[in-house]
Amino acid sequence: MATISKISNGEGEKRLVSVETGGYVKVQQSEYPPNDGRDLQIIYRNFLTLNNDGTTTSMLVDGSTTSQLFYIQSDPVNDIYITSLSIIIQANGISLGQDFAGDTTGLVNGFRVYYEDKNGEINIGTDLTTNFDFIRLCQGNPAFGTDSATNNDAFIIPNLSTGGAKGKNPADGIIPVLDINTIFGFEYGLKLFRGTNNRLVFEINDDLTTGLGVDAGMNVIAYGFERKFE
């Protein structure tokens, strides 16, 4: 003889699980990580900074001898969920191909992008030596411009800044966005667990202080949310 069982929320509210015709349990997709009424979500937006110093956002540093690390680290109190990374690389006359910023030769060793958790270091991208490598890492997101004979500006924003002498050499730029949820299938984003040494890192292994062209620049901003526990 079959046993009839009931599943409720266990908080005295008598809310029971609903079963559809055919034996399917009715569920609803949540737009945020499971939590209770004491939890709060807070918008998260931070630059990756040198050694997580919270100040040095420019990645134009010398990593040719000793690798330079720009990263964000877990919070002691809140979980951090990173959903996307906004990357900007700019220089006078920027192009894709074998260039990095405005240097027509590209980098020798390049960038490594990875995150670190209890499993160790997990690579997101390695040997990133050209502007196009970053476009490809982000799977061409966002796509704009045209690769025509007249424009030749696919993925490139012209006149992004007014660098150079008296603004005569405005810099162009690329702005690839790494959508972590879409590309890697994370439901809520890359999680940096509170109270741990989890971190998300851009490792620089070349000298980016010279040879990149007029008004060169690069930085990365992480977007997502924090889950606060009261």
Contacts in CASP RR format, 6 or more apart in sequence:
PFRMAT RR
TARGET T0000
AUTHOR 0000-0000-0000
METHOD contacts of the structure
MODEL  1
MATISKISNGEGEKRLVSVETGGYVKVQQSEYPPNDGRDLQIIYRNFLTL
NNDGTTTSMLVDGSTTSQLFYIQSDPVNDIYITSLSIIIQANGISLGQDF
AGDTTGLVNGFRVYYEDKNGEINIGTDLTTNFDFIRLCQGNPAFGTDSAT
NNDAFIIPNLSTGGAKGKNPADGIIPVLDINTIFGFEYGLKLFRGTNNRL
VFEINDDLTTGLGVDAGMNVIAYGFERKFE
6 16 0 8 1.000
6 17 0 8 1.000
7 16 0 8 1.000
7 17 0 8 1.000
8 14 0 8 1.000
8 15 0 8 1.000
8 16 0 8 1.000
8 17 0 8 1.000
9 15 0 8 1.000
17 25 0 8 1.000
17 26 0 8 1.000
18 25 0 8 1.000
18 26 0 8 1.000
19 25 0 8 1.000
19 26 0 8 1.000
20 26 0 8 1.000
32 41 0 8 1.000
32 188 0 8 1.000
33 79 0 8 1.000
33 81 0 8 1.000
33 188 0 8 1.000
33 227 0 8 1.000
35 227 0 8 1.000
38 229 0 8 1.000
38 230 0 8 1.000
39 227 0 8 1.000
39 228 0 8 1.000
39 229 0 8 1.000
39 230 0 8 1.000
40 227 0 8 1.000
40 228 0 8 1.000
40 230 0 8 1.000
41 225 0 8 1.000
41 226 0 8 1.000
41 227 0 8 1.000
41 228 0 8 1.000
42 78 0 8 1.000
42 225 0 8 1.000
42 226 0 8 1.000
42 227 0 8 1.000
42 228 0 8 1.000
43 224 0 8 1.000
43 225 0 8 1.000
43 226 0 8 1.000
44 80 0 8 1.000
44 81 0 8 1.000
44 82 0 8 1.000
44 222 0 8 1.000
44 223 0 8 1.000
44 224 0 8 1.000
44 225 0 8 1.000
44 226 0 8 1.000
45 221 0 8 1.000
45 222 0 8 1.000
45 223 0 8 1.000
45 224 0 8 1.000
46 72 0 8 1.000
46 221 0 8 1.000
46 222 0 8 1.000
47 54 0 8 1.000
47 57 0 8 1.000
47 219 0 8 1.000
47 220 0 8 1.000
47 221 0 8 1.000
47 222 0 8 1.000
48 57 0 8 1.000
48 70 0 8 1.000
48 71 0 8 1.000
48 72 0 8 1.000
48 200 0 8 1.000
48 201 0 8 1.000
48 202 0 8 1.000
48 219 0 8 1.000
48 220 0 8 1.000
48 221 0 8 1.000
48 222 0 8 1.000
49 55 0 8 1.000
49 56 0 8 1.000
49 57 0 8 1.000
49 70 0 8 1.000
49 71 0 8 1.000
49 72 0 8 1.000
50 56 0 8 1.000
50 61 0 8 1.000
50 68 0 8 1.000
50 69 0 8 1.000
50 70 0 8 1.000
51 69 0 8 1.000
51 71 0 8 1.000
52 71 0 8 1.000
52 72 0 8 1.000
52 73 0 8 1.000
52 199 0 8 1.000
56 70 0 8 1.000
57 219 0 8 1.000
58 217 0 8 1.000
58 218 0 8 1.000
58 219 0 8 1.000
59 68 0 8 1.000
59 70 0 8 1.000
59 202 0 8 1.000
59 204 0 8 1.000
59 208 0 8 1.000
59 217 0 8 1.000
59 218 0 8 1.000
59 219 0 8 1.000
59 220 0 8 1.000
60 208 0 8 1.000
60 209 0 8 1.000
60 212 0 8 1.000
60 216 0 8 1.000
60 217 0 8 1.000
60 218 0 8 1.000
61 68 0 8 1.000
61 204 0 8 1.000
61 208 0 8 1.000
61 209 0 8 1.000
62 68 0 8 1.000
62 207 0 8 1.000
62 208 0 8 1.000
62 209 0 8 1.000
63 204 0 8 1.000
63 205 0 8 1.000
63 206 0 8 1.000
63 207 0 8 1.000
63 208 0 8 1.000
64 108 0 8 1.000
64 109 0 8 1.000
64 205 0 8 1.000
64 206 0 8 1.000
64 207 0 8 1.000
67 203 0 8 1.000
67 204 0 8 1.000
67 205 0 8 1.000
68 203 0 8 1.000
68 204 0 8 1.000
69 201 0 8 1.000
69 202 0 8 1.000
69 203 0 8 1.000
69 204 0 8 1.000
70 201 0 8 1.000
70 202 0 8 1.000
70 204 0 8 1.000
70 220 0 8 1.000
71 199 0 8 1.000
71 200 0 8 1.000
71 201 0 8 1.000
71 202 0 8 1.000
72 80 0 8 1.000
72 82 0 8 1.000
72 192 0 8 1.000
72 199 0 8 1.000
72 200 0 8 1.000
72 222 0 8 1.000
73 192 0 8 1.000
73 197 0 8 1.000
73 198 0 8 1.000
73 199 0 8 1.000
74 80 0 8 1.000
74 192 0 8 1.000
74 193 0 8 1.000
74 194 0 8 1.000
74 195 0 8 1.000
74 196 0 8 1.000
74 197 0 8 1.000
74 198 0 8 1.000
74 199 0 8 1.000
75 192 0 8 1.000
75 194 0 8 1.000
75 195 0 8 1.000
75 226 0 8 1.000
76 194 0 8 1.000
76 195 0 8 1.000
77 194 0 8 1.000
77 195 0 8 1.000
77 228 0 8 1.000
77 229 0 8 1.000
78 194 0 8 1.000
78 226 0 8 1.000
78 227 0 8 1.000
78 228 0 8 1.000
78 229 0 8 1.000
79 191 0 8 1.000
79 192 0 8 1.000
79 193 0 8 1.000
79 194 0 8 1.000
79 226 0 8 1.000
79 227 0 8 1.000
80 191 0 8 1.000
80 192 0 8 1.000
80 194 0 8 1.000
80 224 0 8 1.000
80 225 0 8 1.000
80 226 0 8 1.000
80 227 0 8 1.000
81 188 0 8 1.000
81 189 0 8 1.000
81 190 0 8 1.000
81 191 0 8 1.000
81 192 0 8 1.000
81 224 0 8 1.000
81 225 0 8 1.000
81 226 0 8 1.000
81 227 0 8 1.000
82 180 0 8 1.000
82 189 0 8 1.000
82 190 0 8 1.000
82 191 0 8 1.000
82 192 0 8 1.000
82 200 0 8 1.000
82 222 0 8 1.000
82 223 0 8 1.000
82 224 0 8 1.000
83 179 0 8 1.000
83 180 0 8 1.000
83 181 0 8 1.000
83 186 0 8 1.000
83 188 0 8 1.000
83 189 0 8 1.000
83 190 0 8 1.000
83 223 0 8 1.000
83 224 0 8 1.000
83 225 0 8 1.000
84 177 0 8 1.000
84 178 0 8 1.000
84 179 0 8 1.000
84 180 0 8 1.000
84 181 0 8 1.000
84 222 0 8 1.000
84 223 0 8 1.000
84 224 0 8 1.000
85 177 0 8 1.000
85 178 0 8 1.000
85 180 0 8 1.000
85 200 0 8 1.000
85 220 0 8 1.000
85 221 0 8 1.000
85 222 0 8 1.000
85 223 0 8 1.000
86 175 0 8 1.000
86 177 0 8 1.000
86 220 0 8 1.000
86 221 0 8 1.000
86 223 0 8 1.000
87 134 0 8 1.000
87 138 0 8 1.000
87 174 0 8 1.000
87 175 0 8 1.000
87 176 0 8 1.000
87 177 0 8 1.000
87 178 0 8 1.000
87 218 0 8 1.000
87 220 0 8 1.000
88 173 0 8 1.000
88 174 0 8 1.000
88 175 0 8 1.000
88 217 0 8 1.000
88 218 0 8 1.000
88 219 0 8 1.000
88 220 0 8 1.000
89 100 0 8 1.000
89 101 0 8 1.000
89 131 0 8 1.000
89 134 0 8 1.000
89 173 0 8 1.000
89 174 0 8 1.000
89 217 0 8 1.000
89 218 0 8 1.000
90 101 0 8 1.000
90 160 0 8 1.000
90 161 0 8 1.000
90 171 0 8 1.000
90 172 0 8 1.000
90 173 0 8 1.000
90 174 0 8 1.000
90 215 0 8 1.000
90 216 0 8 1.000
90 217 0 8 1.000
90 218 0 8 1.000
91 101 0 8 1.000
91 102 0 8 1.000
91 103 0 8 1.000
91 171 0 8 1.000
91 172 0 8 1.000
91 173 0 8 1.000
91 212 0 8 1.000
91 213 0 8 1.000
91 214 0 8 1.000
91 215 0 8 1.000
91 216 0 8 1.000
91 217 0 8 1.000
92 102 0 8 1.000
92 163 0 8 1.000
92 164 0 8 1.000
92 169 0 8 1.000
92 170 0 8 1.000
92 171 0 8 1.000
92 172 0 8 1.000
92 213 0 8 1.000
92 214 0 8 1.000
92 215 0 8 1.000
92 216 0 8 1.000
93 102 0 8 1.000
93 171 0 8 1.000
93 172 0 8 1.000
94 101 0 8 1.000
94 102 0 8 1.000
94 131 0 8 1.000
94 156 0 8 1.000
94 171 0 8 1.000
94 172 0 8 1.000
94 173 0 8 1.000
94 174 0 8 1.000
95 102 0 8 1.000
95 131 0 8 1.000
95 156 0 8 1.000
96 130 0 8 1.000
96 131 0 8 1.000
96 132 0 8 1.000
96 135 0 8 1.000
96 154 0 8 1.000
96 155 0 8 1.000
96 156 0 8 1.000
96 174 0 8 1.000
97 130 0 8 1.000
97 131 0 8 1.000
97 132 0 8 1.000
98 104 0 8 1.000
98 105 0 8 1.000
98 106 0 8 1.000
98 130 0 8 1.000
99 105 0 8 1.000
99 106 0 8 1.000
99 130 0 8 1.000
99 131 0 8 1.000
100 106 0 8 1.000
100 107 0 8 1.000
100 110 0 8 1.000
100 129 0 8 1.000
100 130 0 8 1.000
100 131 0 8 1.000
100 212 0 8 1.000
101 131 0 8 1.000
101 208 0 8 1.000
101 212 0 8 1.000
101 213 0 8 1.000
101 216 0 8 1.000
101 217 0 8 1.000
101 218 0 8 1.000
102 211 0 8 1.000
102 212 0 8 1.000
102 213 0 8 1.000
102 216 0 8 1.000
103 211 0 8 1.000
103 212 0 8 1.000
103 213 0 8 1.000
106 129 0 8 1.000
106 130 0 8 1.000
107 128 0 8 1.000
107 129 0 8 1.000
107 130 0 8 1.000
107 205 0 8 1.000
107 206 0 8 1.000
108 129 0 8 1.000
108 205 0 8 1.000
108 206 0 8 1.000
109 127 0 8 1.000
109 129 0 8 1.000
109 205 0 8 1.000
109 206 0 8 1.000
110 127 0 8 1.000
110 128 0 8 1.000
110 129 0 8 1.000
110 204 0 8 1.000
110 205 0 8 1.000
110 206 0 8 1.000
111 125 0 8 1.000
111 128 0 8 1.000
111 129 0 8 1.000
111 202 0 8 1.000
111 203 0 8 1.000
111 204 0 8 1.000
111 205 0 8 1.000
112 123 0 8 1.000
112 125 0 8 1.000
112 126 0 8 1.000
112 127 0 8 1.000
112 128 0 8 1.000
112 201 0 8 1.000
112 202 0 8 1.000
112 203 0 8 1.000
112 205 0 8 1.000
113 123 0 8 1.000
113 124 0 8 1.000
113 125 0 8 1.000
113 126 0 8 1.000
113 128 0 8 1.000
113 137 0 8 1.000
113 201 0 8 1.000
113 202 0 8 1.000
113 203 0 8 1.000
114 121 0 8 1.000
114 122 0 8 1.000
114 123 0 8 1.000
114 124 0 8 1.000
114 125 0 8 1.000
114 200 0 8 1.000
114 201 0 8 1.000
114 203 0 8 1.000
115 121 0 8 1.000
115 122 0 8 1.000
115 124 0 8 1.000
115 190 0 8 1.000
115 192 0 8 1.000
115 198 0 8 1.000
115 199 0 8 1.000
115 200 0 8 1.000
115 201 0 8 1.000
116 122 0 8 1.000
116 197 0 8 1.000
116 198 0 8 1.000
116 199 0 8 1.000
116 200 0 8 1.000
116 201 0 8 1.000
117 192 0 8 1.000
117 193 0 8 1.000
117 196 0 8 1.000
117 198 0 8 1.000
118 196 0 8 1.000
124 137 0 8 1.000
124 178 0 8 1.000
125 137 0 8 1.000
127 133 0 8 1.000
128 134 0 8 1.000
128 137 0 8 1.000
131 174 0 8 1.000
134 174 0 8 1.000
134 176 0 8 1.000
135 155 0 8 1.000
135 174 0 8 1.000
135 176 0 8 1.000
137 176 0 8 1.000
137 178 0 8 1.000
138 176 0 8 1.000
138 177 0 8 1.000
138 178 0 8 1.000
138 179 0 8 1.000
138 183 0 8 1.000
139 179 0 8 1.000
139 183 0 8 1.000
140 155 0 8 1.000
140 176 0 8 1.000
141 176 0 8 1.000
141 177 0 8 1.000
141 178 0 8 1.000
141 179 0 8 1.000
142 175 0 8 1.000
142 176 0 8 1.000
142 177 0 8 1.000
143 155 0 8 1.000
144 154 0 8 1.000
144 155 0 8 1.000
145 151 0 8 1.000
145 153 0 8 1.000
145 154 0 8 1.000
145 155 0 8 1.000
145 156 0 8 1.000
146 152 0 8 1.000
146 153 0 8 1.000
146 154 0 8 1.000
147 154 0 8 1.000
155 174 0 8 1.000
155 176 0 8 1.000
156 172 0 8 1.000
156 173 0 8 1.000
156 174 0 8 1.000
157 172 0 8 1.000
157 173 0 8 1.000
157 174 0 8 1.000
157 175 0 8 1.000
158 170 0 8 1.000
158 172 0 8 1.000
159 170 0 8 1.000
159 171 0 8 1.000
159 172 0 8 1.000
160 170 0 8 1.000
160 171 0 8 1.000
160 172 0 8 1.000
160 173 0 8 1.000
161 170 0 8 1.000
161 171 0 8 1.000
161 215 0 8 1.000
162 170 0 8 1.000
163 169 0 8 1.000
163 170 0 8 1.000
163 171 0 8 1.000
163 214 0 8 1.000
163 215 0 8 1.000
164 170 0 8 1.000
164 171 0 8 1.000
164 214 0 8 1.000
164 215 0 8 1.000
169 214 0 8 1.000
169 215 0 8 1.000
170 215 0 8 1.000
171 214 0 8 1.000
171 215 0 8 1.000
171 216 0 8 1.000
171 217 0 8 1.000
180 186 0 8 1.000
180 189 0 8 1.000
180 190 0 8 1.000
181 187 0 8 1.000
181 188 0 8 1.000
181 189 0 8 1.000
184 190 0 8 1.000
189 224 0 8 1.000
190 200 0 8 1.000
191 198 0 8 1.000
192 198 0 8 1.000
192 199 0 8 1.000
192 200 0 8 1.000
194 229 0 8 1.000
200 222 0 8 1.000
202 220 0 8 1.000
208 216 0 8 1.000
208 218 0 8 1.000
END
